[in-house]
Amino acid sequence: MPQARFGTDGLRGVANGDLTAEVAIALGRAVGRVLPAHTFVVGRDTRRSGPLLQAALSAGLATEGADVLDIGVVPTPAVAYVCQRRGLPGAMVSASHNPFGDNGIKVFGDGGTKLPTQTEAVVEHELDLVLDDPGHPPRRPTGHGVGVIGTEPGAADDYRAHLRGSVEGRRLDGLRVVLDCANGSAAAFAPEVFAGLGAEVLAIACDPDGANINHECGSTHPETLARTVVDTGADLGLAFDGDADRLVAVDHTGVVADGDVLLALFALDLAERDLLPGNKVVVTVMTNLGFRRAMAERGIAVLETPVGDRAVLEGLDAEGLALGGEQSGHIVFRRAATTGDGMLTGLQLADLVLRRDRHLAALSAGLIDRVPQLLVNVPVADPGRLESAEDVWRAVAEVELQLGQTGRVLLRASGTEPLVRVMVEAPTEDQAEWAANRLRSAVQHSLGAVPA
């Protein structure tokens, strides 16, 4: 039986290859044991494999005696919100920004937050036991003890109302916005929510067919959105990923604003309104050095965490902070959400633009003096070998010696894909390219290159 491991955002792999129905059933059983609850909330994105894996996961939960509330195709933040409101644990079947052939399962506790690493480790241990011996333990509930799988498509209506209420009674009248829904979960939510608040909406990548999620669209491919914004004379463009938990924006000139820019805008806006506790914002190790300098110049402190919105949330809660996020577009407004939420972020940005009566281009001009940064994804067969790859770390030491105090290097095994991610910051683009190429070669030589 294939073994499964949690990454930075749940279980993820090739659907029906790495992540099989058998694994999903076993995970449902493991979660049902570790998180004893009468009912679990389950949702999915638009992938072809979603119904298969959701059914298997639900079957595993019901096998352990848990009822399942299937809320259908929804954004990941909708599952988290329903969990929080009803005090129930849950799971989302989604591989987020990955290609449609991948899928994943994210598990939430009864507060709507992703599981702590310690709890996740217990679930993973129980999962291994079930995969190694599907009959473990031999006794299962029978009769009235078997869980019931039911549907409640309207469960996400509370989430829609929550989104509308996030702008505190203000409206988006007069704003022309293009929404790129990535042919994913946002398609059935974002156009309705934004239009309901008065925005003039043009929606693209809004026709999911099970195989086109994230394909040349969404937050990882905002090129079409940028062209559409410029061609239609829109004020703003917003691109979600497949499960709508992250967002990147496009200004009226077609320039993309990533998570660093958005986080800086929100931090300054909240600070000016005395709504930024501790005058501090949470970021991850991937955040550009230019962001840190911009915040320091404006008297805002920065708390750094590992990659992942779970790590951001833990940092926020550890110090009672309100705002954090990632360069990739996961933004957490802790007073309003328990996870990154692309639609909530988009609404907050639209509201900010209207309140300030200035285009995003004007608001972000000169905000961050970016240090040249190069991100390289290196496909390898076993990213887990990175930690013990001595040749790679000798190359890292060589690059760090060359860059000195003027640059920064980060290598990490991806928690969501079979990749080693290389990030280099340097004083010039040429230096960053040299360093990234040196490290890519070292990773490929030591861990074995795999065709991208």
Disulfide bonds with the S-S distance in Angstrom:
none
